[in-house]
Amino acid sequence: MTGVRFWDGAGICKGRTQATILSGPALPVGQPEGLPPRNRSGATVVIKDMRWRFLLVFLLAFAAWAANIKLYLKDGNYHLVREYQVESDRVRFYSVERSQWEEMPLTLVDLKRTEAEAAQRKAELEKDAKMISEEDKAERAIQEEVMKIPQDPGVYWVEGGQTKILKQAESNVRTNKGRSILKRLAPLPVVSGKATLELDNPHSLNIFTNPEQEFYFQLSETERFAIVKLTPKGNVRIVENITTVPVTNEVVEEPVLIPILHRQLADNLYKIWPKEPLAPGEYAVVEYTDGKMNMQLWDFAVKKP
């Protein structure tokens, strides 16, 4: 499937079918090598389709060459023929070298070896044709999947064939000096001490009963992304603990990251899902930059059916 490459571990992106699957959190590093630009619909359709057409032409040419048969002789030599016919005590064949029909005594021909090799070549061609068909089917499935997801940045999921959007949550940073709303374009000033990143209300209104829920993440820019476990506490949910080191002002963020798998479908479009089924509880899909206190969240809960 172009070759499906499976990566596991830190999930730094350098590049379930025809795409790279990684274990998060992840950092896309721009457009992966060899990935063509998307069209207006967000799908990498045109160039990939051309690539497959070239590949198909090449394979058809190879198949035509492979269709030639080695008509083996009992002395170990052979004639390269397009086809042959056994007629009584003679073998009639079409010579590829001389482009004409010829014949020779059957006693000179090693039919057993000729037929065995022809059968093997036929099996190999059928195997290659099946592989191409399966890869083409997988490629079309990915293109159809991409076409369902809007290009607007955000988190989406598909239910019953319908694409739905997960509303972005508004988070707050609580310090000993109070609470402040955390925004991407205006991260909080660095102040030494401890703080927590919180979401209002102890439970999310976005409830899923599938513990292996899949999400589509359309990124607006190059950022890390992950799924984090939230901790309900009173009337809020704790997203992470934050420590700012005195003097150096280094920011240490401590979210509870959930191991995830993700697959890049287009330039900034990723499909993500938990590596293991999620236990009932509160979670969020997040986008962030290490040490910048700019985490953006899309919260959800998992409950038993």
C-alpha positions as a printed Julia matrix, in Angstrom:
305×3 Matrix{Float64}:
   0.0     0.0     0.0
   2.56    2.35   -1.23
   4.0     0.29    1.7
   2.26    0.79    4.99
   4.92    1.82    7.48
   4.18    1.27   11.17
   5.99    3.45   13.7
   5.58    3.12   17.42
   6.99    5.21   20.22
   7.44    8.97   20.44
   5.43    9.59   17.31
   7.51   12.39   15.82
   6.2    12.59   12.32
   8.86   12.57    9.59
   6.9    11.73    6.92
  -5.42    1.09    9.36
  -4.3     1.11    5.23
  -2.1     3.09    3.0
  -0.67    5.64    5.38
   1.78    5.91    8.19
   0.51    4.78   11.59
   2.31    6.14   14.63
   1.93    6.17   18.39
   1.49    9.62   19.92
   1.84   12.31   20.97
   2.74   13.52   17.52
   4.47   16.42   15.87
   3.91   16.83   12.14
   6.95   18.52   10.64
   5.42   20.15    7.62
   4.53   18.29    4.47
   6.04   14.8     4.51
   8.52   13.88    1.84
   6.79   12.79   -1.33
   3.31   13.94   -0.27
   1.65   15.94   -3.07
  -0.34   19.12   -2.35
  -4.04   18.82   -1.69
  -6.7    20.04   -4.06
  -9.4    22.41   -2.87
 -11.39   19.56   -1.38
  -8.43   18.58    0.81
  -7.74   15.27   -0.93
  -4.45   14.21   -2.45
  -6.3    12.84   -5.43
  -4.91   14.11   -8.73
  -1.2    13.36   -8.39
  -1.75   10.04   -6.63
  -4.16    9.03   -9.37
  -1.52    9.86  -12.0
   1.06    7.87  -10.06
  -1.17    4.84  -10.08
  -1.83    5.26  -13.8
   1.9     5.26  -14.54
   2.35    2.22  -12.32
  -0.49    0.44  -14.08
   0.98    1.17  -17.52
   4.34   -0.14  -16.37
   2.81   -3.31  -14.96
   0.79   -3.9   -18.1
   3.96   -3.58  -20.16
   5.7    -5.97  -17.8
   2.8    -8.39  -18.04
   2.99   -8.31  -21.84
   6.69   -9.14  -21.64
   6.07  -11.82  -19.03
   3.41  -13.38  -21.26
   6.21  -14.66  -23.51
   6.96  -18.31  -22.87
  10.24  -20.17  -22.72
   9.77  -23.29  -24.81
  12.46  -25.51  -23.29
  14.35  -28.12  -25.25
  15.67  -31.33  -23.79
  19.26  -30.18  -24.37
  18.71  -27.28  -21.91
  18.27  -24.49  -24.47
  14.97  -22.74  -25.14
  13.06  -20.66  -27.67
  11.24  -17.52  -26.52
   7.75  -17.93  -27.96
   4.43  -16.1   -27.82
   2.46  -19.34  -27.88
   2.84  -22.97  -28.86
   0.65  -25.9   -29.89
   1.32  -29.63  -29.63
   0.21  -31.28  -32.87
   0.69  -35.06  -32.91
   4.44  -35.62  -33.0
   5.38  -31.96  -33.56
   5.27  -28.66  -31.66
   4.17  -25.57  -33.54
   5.19  -22.23  -31.99
   5.33  -18.49  -32.72
   8.93  -17.29  -32.37
   9.29  -13.91  -30.64
  12.79  -13.54  -32.06
  11.81  -14.13  -35.69
   8.15  -13.06  -35.52
   6.89  -16.11  -37.4
   5.37  -19.52  -36.89
   7.78  -22.45  -36.76
   7.69  -26.09  -35.74
   9.98  -28.84  -34.45
   9.73  -32.51  -33.45
   7.96  -33.1   -30.12
  10.8   -35.4   -29.05
  13.13  -32.37  -28.84
  10.86  -30.37  -26.51
  10.84  -30.53  -22.71
   7.1   -29.98  -22.23
   7.12  -30.73  -18.5
   9.59  -27.94  -17.71
   7.9   -25.55  -20.15
   4.44  -26.06  -18.62
   5.71  -25.85  -15.03
   7.41  -22.5   -15.61
   4.41  -21.12  -17.52
   2.11  -22.07  -14.64
   4.43  -20.4   -12.13
   4.54  -17.16  -14.16
   0.77  -17.14  -14.45
   0.41  -17.49  -10.67
   2.86  -14.62  -10.07
   1.0   -12.32  -12.5
  -2.32  -13.12  -10.85
  -0.81  -12.37   -7.44
   0.55   -9.01   -8.64
  -2.78   -8.1   -10.23
  -4.59   -8.88   -6.96
  -2.13   -6.76   -4.99
  -2.6    -3.79   -7.33
  -6.37   -4.14   -7.09
  -6.27   -4.2    -3.29
  -3.93   -1.19   -3.09
  -6.04    0.78   -5.52
  -9.16   -0.04   -3.48
  -7.42    1.09   -0.26
  -6.24    4.31   -1.94
  -9.77    5.14   -3.07
 -11.1     4.43    0.43
  -8.63    6.95    1.92
  -9.56    9.57   -0.66
 -13.24    9.11    0.16
 -12.42    9.42    3.87
 -10.52   12.68    3.33
 -13.36   14.17    1.28
 -15.72   13.82    4.25
 -13.66   16.06    6.55
 -13.96   19.89    6.31
 -10.77   21.88    5.8
 -11.56   24.17    8.71
  -9.16   23.46   11.61
 -10.73   21.4    14.36
 -11.64   17.94   15.57
 -14.28   15.85   13.83
 -15.79   12.39   14.0
 -18.0    10.4    11.66
 -21.19    8.76   12.85
 -23.61    6.92   10.58
 -21.83    8.32    7.54
 -22.28   11.9     8.8
 -19.36   14.14    9.77
 -19.76   15.93   13.1
 -17.61   18.58   14.75
 -16.31   18.45   18.31
 -16.66   21.89   19.86
 -13.46   23.43   21.18
 -13.41   23.95   24.95
 -12.34   27.1    26.79
  -9.67   26.37   29.36
  -8.43   28.35   32.33
  -5.14   28.52   34.19
  -5.49   28.67   37.95
  -2.59   30.11   39.95
  -2.36   31.44   43.47
  -3.31   34.79   41.94
  -6.55   33.61   40.37
  -7.8    32.21   37.06
  -7.03   33.34   33.52
  -8.43   32.15   30.19
  -5.77   30.41   28.11
  -5.68   31.46   24.45
  -3.49   30.28   21.6
  -2.5    33.75   20.45
  -2.05   35.17   23.93
  -0.39   32.63   26.23
  -0.05   33.62   29.84
   3.03   35.54   30.99
   5.57   33.32   32.73
   5.31   33.6    36.51
   7.31   31.35   38.83
   5.3    28.83   40.82
   2.68   26.13   40.3
  -0.6    26.24   38.43
  -3.23   23.97   36.92
  -4.92   24.03   33.53
  -8.64   23.47   34.01
 -11.94   23.08   32.2
 -15.17   24.21   33.8
 -17.72   21.59   34.89
 -16.83   18.12   36.16
 -18.17   16.3    33.1
 -18.08   16.84   29.35
 -21.27   17.19   27.35
 -19.64   15.28   24.46
 -20.26   11.64   25.39
 -19.08    8.57   23.49
 -19.81    4.94   24.31
 -17.13    3.59   21.98
 -13.91    3.21   24.02
 -11.92    3.17   20.76
 -13.51    6.28   19.3
 -11.74    7.63   16.2
 -11.28   11.36   15.6
 -10.13   13.4    12.63
  -7.83   16.29   13.51
  -7.49   19.08   10.95
  -4.49   21.11   12.13
  -4.16   24.83   11.4
  -0.37   24.77   11.78
   2.52   22.54   12.81
   1.8    21.49   16.39
   1.94   18.48   18.65
  -1.33   16.7    19.3
  -2.48   14.0    21.67
  -5.32   12.64   23.78
  -5.05   13.44   27.49
  -6.84   12.09   30.56
  -8.67   14.72   32.62
  -9.18   14.54   36.37
 -12.52   15.8    37.75
 -12.06   17.86   40.92
 -15.01   19.68   42.41
 -16.65   21.73   39.67
 -13.72   21.53   37.23
 -11.61   19.02   35.32
  -7.84   19.24   35.73
  -6.08   19.02   32.35
  -2.5    19.27   33.6
  -0.26   20.55   36.34
   2.09   23.36   35.37
   5.33   24.28   37.1
   7.36   27.36   36.24
  10.96   27.05   37.41
  12.28   30.16   39.2
  15.12   32.13   37.6
  15.12   30.16   34.32
  11.34   30.56   33.88
  11.25   27.13   32.27
   7.67   25.89   31.99
   7.1    22.21   32.84
   3.69   20.89   31.77
   2.48   17.54   33.07
  -0.56   16.26   31.17
  -1.6    12.61   31.51
  -1.01   11.47   27.94
  -2.96    8.53   26.55
  -1.02    6.33   24.09
  -2.56    6.87   20.68
  -2.18    5.72   17.12
  -2.57    8.16   14.29
  -2.5     8.14   10.54
  -1.82   11.05    8.24
  -4.48   11.3     5.54
  -3.51   14.64    3.95
  -1.22   17.63    4.56
  -2.53   18.61    8.01
  -5.27   16.02    8.43
  -4.75   13.16   10.87
  -6.94   10.33   12.02
  -6.3     9.48   15.67
  -7.56    6.83   18.06
  -6.45    5.35   21.4
  -3.93    2.53   21.29
  -5.95    0.68   23.92
  -9.68    0.97   24.7
 -10.34    3.96   26.96
 -11.69    3.37   30.44
 -14.84    5.33   31.32
 -13.81    8.86   32.23
 -13.03   12.37   31.03
 -10.64   13.06   28.15
  -9.63   15.69   25.6
  -8.0    15.85   22.21
  -5.3    18.51   22.52
  -3.0    20.57   20.34
   0.02   22.2    21.95
   3.65   23.33   21.84
   5.96   22.1    24.59
   6.7    24.8    27.16
   4.49   27.46   25.55
   1.33   27.07   27.68
  -0.82   27.29   24.57
  -2.73   24.01   24.8
  -6.03   23.95   22.89
  -8.62   21.35   23.89
 -11.62   19.47   22.52
 -13.12   17.62   25.48
 -15.16   14.41   25.56
 -16.2    11.67   27.93
 -16.34    7.91   27.56
 -19.17    6.06   29.24
 -20.37    2.48   29.17
 -23.26    1.81   26.73
